[in-house]
Amino acid sequence: MGRYVIRRLLQMIPVFFGATLLIFLMVHVMGDPVAGLCGERRCDPATAARLRREFGLDRPVWQQYLAYMGHVFTGDFGTAFNGQRVTELMGTAFPITIRLTLVAIAFEIVIGIALGVLTGLRRGHPMDTSVLLLTLVVISVPTFVTGLLLQLLFGVRWGVIRPSVSPQAALGELIVPGLVLASVSLAYVTRLTRTTIAENKRSDYVRTAIAKGLPRRRVITRHLLRNSLIPVVTFIGTDIGSLMGGAIVTERIFNIHGVGYQLYQGILRQNTQTVVGFVTVLVLVFLIANLLVDLLYAVLDPRIRYA
């Protein structure tokens, strides 16, 4: 296990550098950051030259990337064009998005897996058909439509929640936004769990466990569910980074000042330091989540061993 972890950590190094380099290059082709900094009025040549020199934009892109990565390893993600440190923006945005992501993941695990198990055990039942149709509708409807609809019903018409989340973004205020964020992934988790449960239910080891007279609950939880959860865990693990990075729509609808909001503002204002800094952290989240998922395989299936 130790060798496997070390090997995976070493494999993450080129992936990290490659992903950050790609993002760095993509951000720099969005447009002239100085033009975005000056706003609608164009900067005079002297001011533009001073700003480029101040932010290091007058150097070649490869030198800018090497300088940026050197600062990253010291914990310095640069300074936004408004003078605020990017780490300060991260300190306020990431805790909010992490809470929102945890709420979304909780919905996926509790509701998605539960519905998947129930429908997988009762394949062909009217409940199975109803859940399949419901998940298909959820997948087909865009997230912004779901978010605006729930905001209108629960926030404006019924007054159950506030239409917009407060700056503190308490956990209770993130229930409905978390459900909106998780809606599509929840539907996929339900369908994936249903499929694996229905397939493994006919496996020899399940029939053997039933023939031994084991209780139905133990057959489902100890034998059927553990083996069926491997692809589901893979999906949820890779979905963590997707939820954090893809929360732009949900955060815009409910006015949540998280990672998605800061990325949107950074792209809108062509603030390269903010965009690259936040995406760099999201890349690390993706890599760590994938590593944890691989290690969790051995817990779910004892037959899996890492050399």
N, C-alpha and C positions, 0 to 999 in steps of 0.2 A: 504493500500500500504506500509506504513512504517513497519508494522509487517512482511509483506511478505519479504521485503528487508532484515530485520534483520535475519529472519529465513533462508533465502538463504545464507547470509553471514556466519552464523553459520554452515550451511551444507558444505560450501566451506572449512572449516578448516580441517576436517578429509580427504577430498579429496586431499587437498594440501599436507598434510603430507604423505598420502599414495603414491601419485604420485612421490613426491621427494624421498621418501625412496626406491621406486622401481627403479627409475633412478639411485640412488646412488649405489644400489646393482648391477645393470646391468653394470654400468661403471667399478666397481671394479672387475668384472669377465672378463673384456676384456683382461687383461694381467697385467704384472708387470709394473707400471708407472716408476719405477726407470730404468728398462731396456730400456724403450722408451726414457728416459731422457739421458741415456748414449750413445744412438745411436747404430751404428753397433758394436762398440767396447764395450765389457763387462766391467762393473765397477768392480774394485777390492772390496773385501768384506768390507774393512774399509770405502771406499767411499760410497758404497751402504748403509751400516748401518747409516752413517752420514746423507745421504739424506733422508732415511726413518724417522729418528728421527727429522730432520728439518721440514719435511712436515707432520709429525704426522702419517705416514704410519705404524709405528711400534705398534700402538694401535689396539685393536679390532675394527671391522667395526662399531658396534653400538656406540662405543665411538666416532669414527670419525664422524658419522652422527650427533650425538647430538652436538658435538663441531661445526660442520659446520652450523647447523641450528641456534645455538646460535650466530654465527658470522653474519649469513644472516639477522637476525632481527635487527642488528646494522648497516646494510648496507655494510657489509664486505663479499664479495664473494670469498675471498682468493686471492692467488697469483699464476700466471701461472709458469710453470717450467723455463721459460726464465727470471723470475724476474719481469715481468710486472703485474700490478694489473688487475684482471679480470674486475673490474668496468671500467678501462680505455679502455679495449677492447670493453666492452659493449657500452661505450660512442661514439666510432667510428663506431661500426657495426650496432647497432640498428637504428640510424637515417636513414642509407642507406636502410636497409631492410624495415623500416616503409614506406619510400617513395615508394619503389618498390611494397609493398603490397597495398598501396593506389591506385597506378596506376592500379594494377591488379583488385582490387575491383571496381574501376571506370569502367573498361571494362566490368566486370560482370553485374553491375547495368545498365549501359547505353545500351550496345549492347545486353546482354543476356535477360534482361527483355523486351526490345523493340521488339526483334525478337520473344520472347515467346508470347507477346501480339498479334502481327500481325498474327502469325501462329495459335494461339488459336482461334482468331476471324474468321479465314478463314480455318478452318479445312477441309482437303480434297482438298484444292486448290493446283495447281502445285507449288506455292511458299512454301506451307506447306511441301510438299513432298521433295522439294529441300533442305530446311533448315534441315529437319530431317536427310536426307542423309549426309549433310555436317557435322552436329554435331556428327553423328555416326563415320564418318571418323576421326574427331578431337579426339574423345574419344579413338579410336582404335590406333592412332599413338602415340608412346611414346613421352614424353615431350622433351627428349634429341634430338630426331630426328627433331621435330618441331623447336627447338632452333638452332640446327646446320644448318638446311635448311634456316631459316630466316637470320641467321648470314651470311651465304654464299651469299644469294641473295642481301640483303640490305646493308651488310657491305663490302663484297669483290667484288662482280660482279658489282653492281650498284653504290656503294659508297654513299648511302644515309645516312648511319650512320657509326660510328666507330665500327670496329669489336669487340673491347673490351672497356668497360666503364672506364672512367678516375677515379682516386682515389676519387675525389670529388663527383662523381656520381650525376651530376645535373639532375633535374627532366626531362629535355628534352632527356637526354641520356637513360632514363629508360622506354621509351615508348615501344620499341620493346621487351626488356626483360620482361616488365610487361605484354605484350600481350602473350608472351610465357608462363609465369607463370600462367596466368589466363585461358589459352586456354581450358584445360579440364574442369575446373569449370564453365567457360562460357558456354560450351556446355551443361552441366548438368542444369545450371540455365535456359537456353533457353527451354530445354525439360520439366523441371519441371513447369515453368511458362505457357507453352503451355497447358500442361495437366490440370492444375488447372483452367485456363481461360476457356478451352473448357467444363469442368465439371460444373463450376459455371454459365456459360452462359445460361444453361438450368434450373437454379434454379428459384423458385417461386418469390423471391424478385427481381430478374432481370426482370422477365416478368411483375411484378407489376409496377416497375419503368417505363418500356416502356409503359404500359397501361395508366399510369398517364400523358403521353405526355412529359416526361422529355427529354431534348436534349441527343442525342446519346453520346456526349463527357462526359456529366455529369454521365450518366448511367455507362459508362466504368470506369471513374476515381473515382467517389465517391462510387459506389456500387460494381461493378464487380472487379475492380483492388484491392481495399483495402482488400477484403476478400480473394482474390486469392494470395496475397503476403505473407500470414502468413507462409506457408511452405518454400517459397523462402527466406524470411528473416531468418528463422531458418537455412537454408543451408548456406547462406552467412555469418551469424554470427559465426557459427562453422568453417567456411572455413578460417576465418581471421587467427586463430592460425595455421591452416594447411599450409596456404600460407607462413607464416613467418618461420615456422619450416621446410617446404618442399622446400625451395628455394635453396637447396644445388646444384641441377643440373643446374638450371638457372644461379645461381651466378658463378658456375664453368665455364660454357660456355662463359659468357660475362665478366669474370674476375672481378666480383663485390665483394668487400671485405665487405660483410655483415655478417649476423648471420650464414647463411649456410656455408660461407667460413670459419668462425672461428670454427664452429662445425666440419667441415671436417678436419681442421688442428688439432683440439684437439683430435679427434678420431685417426687420423693418427699417432700422436705423443704420444698417450695414456696419454694426459694431462687431468687428471680427474677433476681438479679444474675448468678448462675452460668449459668442457662439462657439468658438473653438474650445474655450475652457469648459463649458457645460457639456459639450459633446465628448470631450476627453474623459470626463468623469463617467458619463453614460457608457462609454466603451469599456471602462474598467468594471462597471456593474454587469455588463453582458458577460465578460470573461469570467468573473468570479461566480456568477450565477450558473454558468455552464459547468464550471469545475465542481460546484456543490451538487449539481444534478448527477454528474457522473459518479461522485462518491456515494450518493444516496442509492444508486442502483444496487450496490452490495447489501444494503440494509433491507431493501424490498425483496431481493432475490438472492438467497445464500449461495446459489450456484455460480454467481458472478464473483470472480476473484481477480484482483489486479496484481500483476507481477511487478 
